[in-house]
């Protein structure tokens, strides 16, 4: 710490501060530069959210059993693939009540949400609990290059809007 000036106890000599003897203007300039750099640096490194993949290949139609709900994509992509004798469709595994993930109960032939008890038929239509509407479908198609099913979650179809009749919401067999 710098020596105290004679005759003025508690005061530093003219132009000095208690920060290592730097002049007050230099301390202010360094503090202002540091603050400005941290504010500008924040914009150089923004928060980035890495979204999960929205579009993926799900194999061939023959890989899915008729009358079954296939859960192989539930954990990775949040999708169930359902195949009937006439169509194949992709249901998004998010409860339309509060966004929980329902479970497929094959013995009861229904989807059941563990949070508040909402129930859905295999078609995705709601029939019990507080859920206000059916599950949503994702766009589904066949890649003409290799014949595989392509599911695209970025395009969703709502039954209550009449969108389940859209040809992109199912694959006609």
Buried (B, 14 or more C-beta within 10 A) or exposed (E): EEEEEEEEEEEBEEEBBEEEEBEEEEBEEEEEEEEEEEEEEEEEEEEEEEEEEEEBEBBEBEEBEEEBBBBBBBEEBBBBBBBBEEEBBBBBBBBBBEEBBBBBEEEEEBBBBEBEEBBBBBBBBBEEBBBEBBBBBBBBBBEEEEEBBBBBBEBBBBBEEEBBEEEBBBBEE
